[in-house]
Amino acid sequence: MRTGSWLGKSQQGQGIGTEMRAAALHLAFTELGAEEAVSGALEHNLASQSISRKLGYQSDGIKRHTVRGVGRTERRLRLTRAAWEHHRTIPVTIDGVARCLPLFGADAA
């Protein structure tokens, strides 16, 4: 499963990004049965990379992009189920997910 997120500057530095990513990972691993999650951050986005490390992601190489004619390097990241379980510190509760599972291509249990 590939995750991605964006957070406005005025919301950064308050823990919202960490909570947002923890919620997405909880959904992926507990409700959708993911075995791993992949993500990435542009090389200059140290805050995003820090959140990823805090949640247990490991380096998974790089990818080159061209954005508006300028070369950029993305740091790819991978999180296994075992690493996610080891690094879980933020409690997450999901209610009513069964009705949404078909939207994710999953069957309701």
Beta strands, then each sheet from edge to edge (+ up, - down):
strand 1: 36-42
strand 2: 58-67
strand 3: 70-80
sheet 1: 1+ 3- 2+
end
